[in-house]
Amino acid sequence: SGAGHAAYQQQEYARAADAFGRLLNDAPEEDRKLTADAAFMRGLSLDQAGQVKEAAAAYHAGARRMAGTTGKIAAAPADADVAWSVYRSLLGAARAY
């Protein structure tokens, strides 16, 4: 999300988290590159805003969304950017817990 990244760069973290949340609600599930980045950035924005519990939940939700209904990542994503976002979300969730 251009709006989310712009707000994040301006250190308006709550606004960035909202923008990434809207993007996650509106983005097609099959656009894994977009949703993976938005999921990670939502968690990071909430974390930067000092909303640690919400950030942990966002990281966890993002990782679960990328893993699918089984909660397991059966195979590494073919797209390196998606794989990187999956890793960052899982790491963020682990650090938050």
Disulfide bonds with the S-S distance in Angstrom:
none
